[in-house]
Amino acid sequence: MRASKRLATAVVGAALLIGCVSGPAVSQGSGTGADTGAAARAESRVLVFSKTGGFRHDSIPDGIAAVKELGAAHGFAVDATEDAGAFTARNLDRYDAVVFLSTTGDVLNEAQQGAFERYIRRGGGYVGVHAAADTEYDWAFYGGLAGAYFQSHPAIQPATVDVEDRGHPATSGLEAAWNRTDEWYNYRSNPRERAHVLASLDESSYTGGTMNGDHPIAWCQEYQGGRAFYTGGGHTKESYAEPAFRQHLLGGIRWVTGEAQADCRPENGYQSLFDGTTESLSAWRQAGPGSFELSDDGTLTSSGGLGMLWYAASGFGSYSLKLDWKMASASGDDNSGVFVGFPASDDPWSAVNNGYEIQIDATDVPERTTGSVYSFQSADIKKRDRALNPPGEWNTYEIRVEGERLRIWLNGVKINDFTNTDPVRSLRDGHIGIQNHGAEDRVSFRDIRIKELPARTATSAAPSPGN
C-alpha cells in the first residue's frame, strides 16, 4: 500500500519570544506545502464497499455519489464496488482507505478477511458508515476495527449530537450541539475505553436510547497499524445532501488517509478548564497587554500583546494538559505558545523567567518553533512535520508534566521529551497559560482540559499518554 500523504509546513524564519523582540516575525519563504500537498492529494484513492448480506439501505447510492463528489472536490479518486473479490492484497494495495458504506451481515470470506487484516496492519485505512456496525459479527478483528457492533434502533427522529472533540477534522466544523435527524443506533458495547469518541448522543433529546447516558455515535482510533473512523449517521438519503454531514464524512476520510492529523488515542478522565463559554473564563486572568477574543463558536483568538491569559484558580504539579489550536494566517507566520510551571502573577514575564513555553510558530528556527520547549529544546522536527496540520486547520497538543519531566504530543505523536534541571523553573508546581504575542499574530484555542496524575519522579514509569 502506498504511504499516506502528508501536508508539511517548512520551518524557517526569525525567532520570537514574548517580550524578547518588538516586532512580528517575517516569514522567509515558508509555506504550507500547498503545491506538493495538492499533487499528493490527487494520488489518493478510496474504495467504497457496499455489499449487503442482510438489510439493504436505500441510501447507499446517495452515499456512493456523495463520496465521489467529495473526492472530485477535494482531490482523491473514488472507486465503488459490491464485489468482495476486490479484497485481495494486490487490489487493496491501490487504496489509502476502504469505506464500508452501510454494509450488513457477512460480506467477506476467510481469504478476503485475511487480505483486509493484512492491509490494515500495513497502514491501511477504514471508514465505517452507519450499518458498517451491523457487519461481520463473527469476525473479531472487524469488531475491534469498527469499534462496536449494532444492537438496535428506534424510529428515525431528530436528536442532539454532543460534539466532544472539535479538533478532529471530522468534527472541527460542527457546533458543540449538532441537531439533526437520522436513525440512531444503540450499540452492544461502549467503545470509549478503546477508541477516541468524537461525538455522542444526548439521550434526553430523543426516545429509544439504551446506553445509559453515555452514547458514542462517532469515533476514531489507531488500530493494529492502521487508522479507523466510524460514524453512526448516514441511514437516510437526506444525510448525504447535508453540508454538515458531508463535511463530517470528508473529515473522517481525510484523517484515515493521512491527509489530516488528529489525536485519536482514547481520552478519559479530563476536566475542562475552558469549554468555549464565558462562564468557563471566570477562572482565567489576563497578564500584560492585549487580550483573547471569544467567538460564538467557543474559540479564543489572540489579539495584541505581548501578554498571556493564565488559569488563576489553581496551580498544578503532575498532569496531562490537552488543548486544540490553529494558526489564522495562510503563511503560518503567527506566534503563540502554552506556558507551564510558573508562579501566580499578573506579570507575563513571570512565565518567561520562571516557567517553560511550548511554542506555536511555524516559521521559526528549530529550538523556537512549533513543538519546541522555547529556546531550550527543539522538537523532533521530522516527527513534528509528519504530525503537523497546516495553518487554518486544528492541531491538538498534549503537554504532560510529571516531576521535572515535560513531554509533548502533537496530534497523538510524541515530538519532545525534556527534563528540567533548573530549580528556578521547577515543574513540580505551577500555573498554565496561553500567549497572545502581538498585533499581527492570530492564534486560536479551543477545549482546554486537564487530567491530574499521581506525583511521579522524572524516571518513574508513566501511564499511557492521553488516557
N, C-alpha and C positions, 0 to 999 in steps of 0.2 A: 504494500500500500504506500502511496506517496506520503511523504511527511506533510503534516499540517502546515498551512501557510500562515505567516505572521506579519503583522504590521509593526514595523520597528521605528523608533524615534532616535535620530542621531543625537549624540551628546557632545556638544562643543559649546564654547562661549565663555563669557566672563563670570567671575564669582560674585555671589551676593550673600550677605548675612544681615539680619536685622540690625540696623544701625551702623554697619561697617562701611557702607558706601552711600552716597547721597542720591544716586540716580538708578534707574532701572537697567537691567542687563540689556545688552544689544545682541541679538541673535546673529551668529556668524555662519550663515548658510545652513543652519539646522533646518530640518524639515520633518515631516511626518511619514516619509517613505511612501507618499501617495502614488507616485508613478510605479514604483516596484510593487506596492500593495495592490494596485488595480490590475497589474499583469498577473499577480499571484491569484487574485480572486477569480479571474477569468478561467483559470485552470481547475478550480474546484468543481467537483462533480458529486451529485447527490442522487441516490436511488430511492424512489418511493415504492414501497411494497405494500400491497393492499389485498392480499389473498385472505379469504374468509372460509373458516371451516364450521362456523356457527352463524349467528345473526349477522346480517349484512346491512350496513348503514347506507341509506340512500344519499348521504352527504359525501361519500367517497369521491365521486367525480369532481365535486366542488373543491374538495381538499387537494386533489391532484392538480387541478387548474390553478389553485392559489399558490401552491409551492412552485409551479412552473413560472407563474407571473413574478413571484418574489425572486426567483433565480434570474430571470431576464432583467429585472430591475436592479439587482444587486450583484451581478457578476458571477453566478455559479450555474453550471449546467445541471439539468434535471432529466433523469430517465424514470419511467414508471413501468411497473410490471406486477402481474399477479402470478407469475411463473416461478415457483420455488426452485426450479432448475437454475435460476440466476445465482443461487447461493453455492458457488464454487470458489475455491481460493483464487483462481485466476481472474474470475469476473469481479469478485468483491474488491480485489486489489485496485480496481479502477476508481473506487469511490472513497470520498472523505467521510461520508455518513450514509446510513441507511435509515429512512423514515418508515416506521411501522405505522401506517395510517389506518386506524380502526380495523386492524386485523382481529380475527376471532378464532378460537379453537386451535386445533393442531394444524400448523401450516408448513412445517419443515420436517423432513425425515431425519434419521440419525446422522447420516453423512452430511446433510446440509446444515444441521445444527453444529456439527464439529467444525465445518468450514467457517461458520459465523463466529463461533467461540474463538478460533484462531485469529480471525480478522480483528475482533475487539482486543485481544491480548497483544496484537501488533500495533495498537494505537488507533483502531477504527472508532467511528462514532455511531451512536444510536440515538434516534429521536422517536419517542413513543407518543402517539396522539390518541387520546380517548380510549377506544376499545383495545388498544395495544395492551392494556392491563387485563383484558379478557382473552388472553392468548397463552398457549403452551403451559398449562398448569402443571404438567408433569416434568418440566424441564427446569431444574433448579437454577442453572446458570441464567436462564432467561428471566426467571422470577427475581433474582438479585439485580440483574441489569435494569429491568423495568422499575424496580423499587417496591412494588406492591401489586397484589392481584385484586381484581374486581370482586366485589361481593354482591352488591345490589344497587338499585337506584330508585328514587321516587319519580314522579311525573316531571316533565320539563317545566321549569319555572324560574323566575328571577331570583337571584341571590347576591349577597355581597361577598366579594373575594377580598380578604385582607392581604395586601402585598407586604410580605415580611422582609424581603430583600430587594431594595430598589437600586442596587448597584449592578446587578446582573443584567446583561443586555436583553434578556427575555422579559424583564420587568422594569427596567430603568425608565421607560417612557410612560408608566402607568401611575395613576393616582394611588394614594395609600389605601383607599377603599375603591375597589373596581366593581361596579354594579353591572351585571349582565345576565342574560337568560341562556340557559343550557340544560343539559341533562347531567345532574350532579351525582357522580359515583360515590358510593361507600366502598371502602377497601377492607380486605381481610386482615391487614396489619398496618401499623403506622410506620412509615419509612423514616421518621425523623431521626432516629438513632443511627441510621446507616447512610442517609443522604442529606443533602442540604436543602431545606424547604425554602422555596421562593415565595409561595403564596398558599393560603389556607382559606377554607370556607368558614364564614360566620354562620354557625348552625342555627342561630336565633333569627336569621334573616330569611329562612325558608323552612319548609316542612320536609321531614324524611331523612335528616342526617342522623347517622348512628355511631359516630366516632367520639362521643362524649366530650365534645367541645374542642378537640384537637384534631382538625380535619385537613391535613395537607391535600392540595389539589394540583400543585406543580412543584417539581424539584429537580435537582441535578446532582451528579456525583461523578467522581473518577472511579472507574470500575475495572479492575484486573488489567490495567494498562490502557484502557480506552476511556471515552467520555460518554455519559448518558444523560439525556434530558427527557423528562416526561411532563406532559400537561394533560389534565383530565378534561379540558374543554374540547370542543370540536364535534359534538354529536350532531348539531343542527347544520343545515345548509347555510343558514344565515351567518353562522360563525365565521365562515371563510370570506365573507364580504365586510366584516367588521374591521375597521382600520386598527383598533387596539389589539384584537386577537391576532390579526396578521402580523403585527409588529412583535407580539409575544412569540409567535411561532418562528418568525425570522430570527429573533434574538437567540432562541434556543438552537436553531440550526447554525448560526454564526459561532456560538460558543463550542458546539460539538465539533465543528470542522476546524477549529483553531483560529478562525478569523477574528475572534474577540476573546478576551481573557476574563476570568472571574474566579473568585474563591468559592469552590463547591465542596469544601470539607464540611462535615456535619458541624452545626453550631448550636450549642445548648448551654444554658446557664448564664447568659449575659443579661445585665441590667442596662436600661437605656439611660444615658446622660443627656442626650439631645435627640428628640424624636420628631423634630420638624415643627413643633408647636411653640408658641410664645411662652406658654407656661413652663416648658422644659428649659427655657433660657434663664429662668429666675435664679438658678444656682451658678450662673456664669457671670463674669465681670470683664469689662474691657480695661486693659492696661495700655497706656500710651495712646497716641493719636490714631485716627481712623476708626473703622467700625466694621461690622458684618451686617449685611442686609438679608433679612429673612423674606423669602418669596412665598407666594401662595402654595407652591408645591412642596414646601417644607425644606427648601435648600438654603443654606447660609452661604453668602458670597462675600469675599473680602472686598473692602473698599478703603482706599487710602492707607495711611500708616506712616511710620513704622510702629506697629502695635501688636497686641495679642489679646485674644479672647480666651480666658482661662477659667477652669472649673474650680470655684472657690469653696464649694460646700464641704469638700474633704480632700485630703491627700490620699495617696495610695502607695503601697510598698511592693507587693508581689501580685502581678495582674497580667491579663491579656486585654489590650485595648484594640478595638476594631472601629474603623470608620471608612466611609466612602468619600472619594474626592475626584474632581476633574478640573482640568485647565480650560479656561474660556477661549483663549485665542487659538487660531488655526496654526500658528507657528510654534506653539508651546513655549513662547517666551513670557512665561508667568513665573511668579515666585511666591512660595509659601512654605509651610512646614508644620510639623507637630512637635511641640516641646514636651519633655517629660523630666521628672526628677528635680524640680526647682521648688524653693520655698514660697510660701504665700507672699505675694507682693503685687501692688498695682504699678510697679515699675517693670516694663518689659525687659530691661537689662538684667533683672534678677534671673530670668530664664536663660539669657545668653551666657551669663557668668557662672551660674550655679547648676545648670541642667544640660540637657542634650537636645539637639534638634534633629529630627528625621526629616530630611529635605524633600521638597517638591519643587523641581525646576528642571525642565527637560533640556536646557541649553547651557548648563554649567559644566565645569571640569569634574572629573570622576569623584573626587572626595567632597564635592559640593553640589552634587546633582541628585536627582530623584533616587531615593533609597539609601543615600549615604547618611551616616552619622556625621552631621555637618562639620567639616574641617578636621575630623578625627579619623574616619574610616570610610573608604569607598564601598559601595555595594559591589557584589559580583556582577559586573556590567553585562556579561553575556547572558546570565540568567535574568537579570533585570530587563534587558531588552526583549527577551522572549516573552516575559510576563506582562510587559507594559502595554496598555491600550493607548492609542494616540490622543492628542488634545481633542476635547469635545466629547470623549467617552469616559464613563466612570471607571475608576480603579478602587480596589479595596486594600487597605493596609491592615495587617495585624502587627502590633507592636507589643512584644512580650518581655516583661521585666521580671526577673527572678534573681534575688540577691543583687549582685553587681553586673549581672549578665543581661544584655539587651539584644534581642533578636527581632528581625524584621521580615515579614512575609508580604509579598506583593501579589495580589490575586492568587493566593494559595501557594506561592513559590517562595521558599526561603532565600533571601538575597543578601542578608547581612547578619553577622554574629559578632558582637562587640562586647568586651569586658572592660568595665571602668576600673581604673586604679587610682583615681584622684579623689581623696576624701572630701574635697570641697564639692565635688559633683556626685556624691553618693546617690545611688538609685534606690536605696532601701526605703526611702520615704520621700514623697514629694507630690507636686501637683502636675496637671496636664493642661496644655493649651494649644490653640491653633493660631497661626500667624497671619496677620494682614500686613503685607510687606510695603506696598506703595501704590501711588495713584494709577500706575499703568498695569498693575498686577491684579488679575481677577481669577481667583481660585475658589471653587465651590466645595461645600462639605455637606454630607448627609449622614444620618443614622449613626451617631457616635455612641458606642456601647462598651461596657467593660465587664470583665469577669475576674473577680478576685481569686487568687490562687494561694495555696499553702505557702508559707515562707520557706524559701529554699536557698541554699548556697549556690554559687555560680557553677559548681562542679556536680551538684546532685542531679539525679535523673529528673526529667520533666515529663508531665503528661503530654499526650498527643496534642499538637497545636491546633487551635481553633475549635476544640471540643471540650 
